[in-house]
Amino acid sequence: MKVKMTNYRTLLRAHGTSAELAVNSLKTKSQEESYPAKNLKRARRAEANHFPSLPIGETPESMEQERISLLAEQQKRNNRQSIKEKMAKTFGYRRQEIVHQRPSIEGLLERWPALFHMEEVNAEFMRITTFPLETKFLAQLDKHSTKLLQVIRSRGGVVKQKTTGILQVLDETVDITIRRECILKSLMIYLGEPVHHLIKEFQEAEAGELEQATMAIFVIGKEDQFHRPKDVKVLIEGTEVLSGLPSVATAFAMLFGLIYALNLRYPKELQSTFEVVQKVLMELEGKKMSPKVNRLRTQLFIPE
């Protein structure tokens, strides 16, 4: 079966009918990059549709006209359904542009502003992975919260010292959004990764602070740990891509979805946190894990 599939992929590559195979062909690479292992465009995180083909009968030129039409549709009111249909139609074109050309976040905001809305982040993640994003993330976080808290509370030393205040807030509130935020912060501390590198709290965020954030969740105007903030934003490469989010947990899910939608790498200092989200919570490519994440997963699934 493996040999037959290899032969089948070779035929598809030869006929140019599969964009995902053709993009890595030496014929499509420039002379200075014509090496088999140079700049491979391949799935890294269980993307079912990493480099999809264009719709049958469509060309890059016709898809560009659809993109321009999409920009015009965004100027109209109560036009959500039309935008949704055009975003689905242009998925292959948009995905090829993102994976192959690797444009800047500012460039993507200008060309594909419709992508940077919660509804479309959820839809794009579904197209790429075939899994729901926000609903599954929150459901899985709630499902594993009891066991996860047991694991975190069992640790002593620095982990206990840093999580004491956070877990006290969790024990004293019934607000599910604040409880989820506390669990996510405690998880990051348990994994040995700095919370402030991802979740940044300000009374009023200044322009300089935004520019310095390569990938972060900004929590604005929070009175104390027991109250919801005035605003929650997601920033990538110093650019605000989402705002007005209802909670830190939702922002976390949206950031994870945008990493897939924009084909970004996990931040090095937050590698384990995002690996837990991907492989334990979202159950994407969960067979291969780092020792740290595999140990946590084993503890979560130990029967009572």
N, C-alpha and C positions, 0 to 999 in steps of 0.2 A: 504494500500500500504506500509506503514511504517513497519507493522508487517511482511508482505510478504518479504520485502527486508532484514529484520533482520534474518528471517528464511533462506533465500537464502545465506546470508553471513555466517551463522552458518554451512550450508552444505558445502560451499566452504572451510571453515576453517577445517572442519572434514576430507575432502578428500585431503587437502593439495595442492589444485590446484591454490590457490591464494597466491603469496609470500607476498603481503601486509598484508594479514590477518594472515598467518602462522608465520610471524616474531614476532608478538605480543602474540602468544600463549604461555601459561605457559610451555608447553612441550619443547619449544625451548630455554627457559631461564635457566640459571644456578640455582643451589639450593639456593644460597644466594640472588638471584634476582627474585625468583619465587613469585612475587606479581603482581596482575593485573595492577596496575598503575606504575610499575617500568620500567623506560627506554622505554617508548612507542615510536615506530617509526611511526609517523603519520604526515600527511601533515599539515602545519601551514599556508601556504600562497597561497592557491588555486592551489596547484600542482595537475594537472590531472593525472600525472604519477609519484607519489612520490616514490613508491617502486615496480617497474614493475617486472613481471616474466621474466625468460630467454626465448629466442625463442624456439618454439616447436622443440623437438628433441635434444636440446642442454643441456649440463651439465656444471657445473663449470670448469671441467677439459678441455672440448673442448673450452670453452670461454677463458680460460687462454692461450691456444695455439693461439687463434685468437689475443689476446692482444700482444703476443710475435711476431706474424706475422705483426701486426700493427707497432711495433717498427722497424722492418726490412724495411717495406714499406716507413717509414719516411726518410730512408737513401737514397732513390732514388729521382732523379730529375723529375720534371713535373709529379708528381704522386698524384695530389690533388683528383682526382675522386676515386681512389682506397682507399685512406685514409678516404674519406668521407663515402664510403660504409661500411668500417670496423668499423668506429666510430658509425654508425647507428646500425650495427649488435650487437656490444658489449654494447649498451646502458644499457640494463637491468642488465648485469653483473657489469658494472662500477657503476651504480646507487646503486645497493645493497651493493657494497663494501663501497661506500661513506657514505650512510645512516647508515648501520649496524656497520661498523668498525671505522668510523670517523678518517681516517688517517690524518697525518699532510700534510700541503701544500707541503713541500719538498718531502714527499713520493709520493704524487699525481703527482708532476712534473716529478718524476723519472719513475713512472709506466704509466702515461697517458700524455706524453708531447704534444700530438696532441690536447688535450682539450684546451690548453692555446694559442689559436689563435683566432682572431676576428671571423672568419667564423665559427669555431666550437663552440664558446661561443653562437653565434646566433642560431646555429643548436640545441645545447643542451637545450637552453631555450625553443625553439619551441617544443622539444620532451617532456619536463617536463610540460609546461603550455598550449601547443597548440597555443600560441600567438607569433607573431614575436617580436623581441626585439628591435634592433637598429632603424629600420624604424618607428615602432610605437612610441617609446620613443621620437624621434626627431620630428615626425609629431604632436604628442600631445603637446609637449612643445611649438612648434610654434603656434599651434591652440589656446592655452590658454594664450600665452604671453601678448597679449594686455590687457586682463582683469586682468591678474595677476599683471601686472605693475600698473594698476589703483589701485588695492587693496594695493599694497606696497607703492605707492606714497601717498596714503591717510593717512598713519600712520605718527604720529609725534614722538617726544621723541627720544629714543635711536635708534629705527629703522631708522628714518629719518636721524639721525646723521651718522650712519654707512653706509647707502646706498647712501648717496649724491654723493660721489666720483665714486662709481660703476655705478650709473645711468647716471652720466655725461659722462662717457666713452661710455655707451650704446647709448646715444643720439648723440654722435659725430662720431660714426663709422657705416659703412655699411657692415662690415664683419660679416656674419651670425654666424660664429663660435665664435667670440668674443661676439656678442650680446647674444647668448645662454649661454655662460659662465657667463656673467653679470647677466642674469636672474636667473640662478641657485644659484649664490652667494647671490643675493638679497633675494631669497626664503628662503635660510637657515637663513639669518639674521632675516627675518620676523618671522620665526618659533622659534627664540630665540636660535639657535644652532650655535656654533662657526665654521666659514668657515675654519679656519686654522687646525681644527682637521681632515678635509677631504682633502682639496686642499692645498698642500704645494708647495710654489714657491721657487726655488733655481737657482742660476747661474750655479753651478755645485754641484750635490748631492754627499755627502760623504758616505762611508760605514756605519759609525755609525748612520747617519740619517736614512738610509734604515732599519737598524736593529730595530730601535725604532718604526717604523710605523706598527701598528697592521693591519690597513686597511686604505689606503690612495691613493690619486692621486698626483703624483709628476710632477710638471710643471718645466721643465729644460730650462734655457737659454732664458728667455723672456726679451727682451730689455726694453719694457714698456707695459702698459696695452693696447696699440693700435696695438701691433705686435704679431704675432703667435709665440709660443715657438719653440725651436729647437727639443724638445722631450717631450712627455707626457707618463708617466708610471703608471701602477697600481701595488700596493704592498699589499700583504696580509700576515700577521704574519711575517713581516720583510723580505719577499721573493718577488722578482720582478717576477710577473706572466705575465705581458703584457708590451710591450714597442713599441715605434714608432707609437703611436696612433695619429690620425690627429687633435684631439681637446679635450678640457676638457669635453664637452658634450658627445662625443663619449666614453671617458674614464668612465664617470659617468654611461652610459648605460652598458658598459662592466662589471664594478664593480657590478652593480645591477644583471646582468646576472650570474656572478660568484657566488654571494651569493646564488642564486638558484641552480646553477650547483654543488656547493660544499656543499650545505645544511648548510650554515652558518647563524648565528643570526645577526640581525642588531646591529651595535655598539650602546651602550646605549645612548651616547651623541648625536647620529644622528638618533634616533628612529623616530622622526616626519618627518624628511626629506625623509627617505626611505619609510615611510608610505604614504606620499603624492605621491611619485613616483609609488608605488605599487597600491594604491587604487584610486587615482585621475587620474594620467597620464596613467598608464598601465591598469586601470580598472579591477584589479584582486581582488576579494573578497571585493568589495566596499560597502557592506551592513553594516558592522560593522566598525566604525571608532572612534578614540579618539575624544573628544570634540574639541580640537584645529584643527585637520585636517577636521572634519566635518564642522566647522565654515568657514574654508577657501573654502572648496568645495561649500558650500552654496553661498558664495560671488561670486565665479567664474561663477555660473550658474544663477545668478540674471539677468533677461533680462534688456536690456538698456532702 
